[in-house]
Amino acid sequence: MSSMAGEENALNLSQGFPDFDIDTQLIEFLHEAMVNGLNQYAPMAGLPELREQIARKTEKLHGKTYDVNDEITVVPGATLGIFAVISAVVQQGDEVIIFDPAYDSYQPSIELNGGKAIQIPLSFPNFSIDWNRVKDAISERTKLIIINSPHNPSGAILHQNDLDALREIVQNTNIFILSDEVYEHIIFDRHEHLSLAKDAILSERTFITSSFGKTYHTTGWKMGYVLAPKKLTKVLREGYQFMAFSAHTPTQYAFAKMLKDESSYLNLGKFYQDKRDLFRELVKDSRFDILPTHGSYFQLLSFRKISQERDMDFAERLTRKHKIASIPISVFYKDNTDHQVLRFCFAKRNETLIKAAEILCKI
Ligand SMILES: Cc1ncc(COP(=O)(O)O)c(C=O)c1O
């Protein structure tokens, strides 16, 4: 959709990336690292000063201490972190439970490692997990469950009852959990991000992935990290060392410096909540129905009252004719379930959101 938006010169609210400038301080830190000669391989686990900051942040926010040397691994983007986790635990014939709609890397990463993705649909329109269906889907081949909160594409978040249900399901099994928390700091309405790091029992079998791309508006810098107990981290690194070995050194230095200032991530929820509220307010009189979003930078709009077209066709028509690009959410489902809903990314300048809403209100 992004390339179609480019061809059509359409406003691009499709792919999840910000259209505004990043903090100049971050660029200065990056420059400082390069000028000071930090241009060679970082240690495989990541620069120690960055791992220290990640450990400090996690302990402060979630009350769990991850060991700086043995339990934190910096990776070139969460997508690679997810792939490395899946390769660490999934073998030929293993089953992995994922929830549809899902971030598009999960299923291919499972299949590339010889596993089988077992898709469980999230209930519509709240995108919550039906834990009875999860219980029924567990078999002796289930190796991993992948959860994602705040959730792409829906903006739904997990609650305490979800973690309680998950804990009950996996207890007395050898099932691992991958908790994709890349939008951990983008959460609204006074909700608290329920990291699996907060759960003393679940965290013992969990890999957590996060992304600095989302937190610092730098999706093109591809930098993230994986938190996991020592035993799990050991297996993760056995594979990861041959996938990338290490991540870009100057960028790690820059993020380590940024993380020292807590406001650089603690204010992010408010920053995006204002954008969400602006966008929702501007489209409230349109013919689209606005679905709830509690986190991430995505807003779902249903076009059911406007057209009976398939979401793919409608999204293409919006891009080509009305010059606004979105993502049809059927693409996030293995079976292309069509709820007639489009995903709009509101990580955009207010002027972009105003222009987008003007277009949407005319449809
Ligand atoms: C749910 C989810 N996980 C992982 C990622 C990937 O993060 P990164 O850009 O750090 O690879 C994304 C990016 O869109 C995402 O939405």
The ligand as a MOL file (V3000), in Angstrom:
LIG
                    3D

  0  0  0     0  0            999 V3000
M  V30 BEGIN CTAB
M  V30 COUNTS 16 16 0 0 0
M  V30 BEGIN ATOM
M  V30 1 C 3.6670 -6.0630 16.4460 0
M  V30 2 C 4.9790 -5.7340 15.8380 0
M  V30 3 N 6.0500 -6.4610 16.1720 0
M  V30 4 C 7.2660 -6.2040 15.6580 0
M  V30 5 C 7.4390 -5.1640 14.7740 0
M  V30 6 C 8.8090 -4.9430 14.1780 0
M  V30 7 O 9.6040 -4.0490 14.8430 0
M  V30 8 P 11.0150 -3.6460 14.1810 0
M  V30 9 O 10.7340 -2.5280 13.2290 0
M  V30 10 O 11.8520 -3.2250 15.3550 0
M  V30 11 O 11.5490 -4.8420 13.4920 0
M  V30 12 C 6.3450 -4.3930 14.3670 0
M  V30 13 C 6.5300 -3.3150 13.3720 0
M  V30 14 O 5.6200 -2.9120 12.6920 0
M  V30 15 C 5.0910 -4.6710 14.9380 0
M  V30 16 O 4.0130 -3.9610 14.5990 0
M  V30 END ATOM
M  V30 BEGIN BOND
M  V30 1 1 1 2
M  V30 2 1 2 3
M  V30 3 2 2 15
M  V30 4 2 3 4
M  V30 5 1 4 5
M  V30 6 1 5 6
M  V30 7 2 5 12
M  V30 8 1 6 7
M  V30 9 1 7 8
M  V30 10 2 8 9
M  V30 11 1 8 10
M  V30 12 1 8 11
M  V30 13 1 12 13
M  V30 14 1 12 15
M  V30 15 2 13 14
M  V30 16 1 15 16
M  V30 END BOND
M  V30 END CTAB
M  END
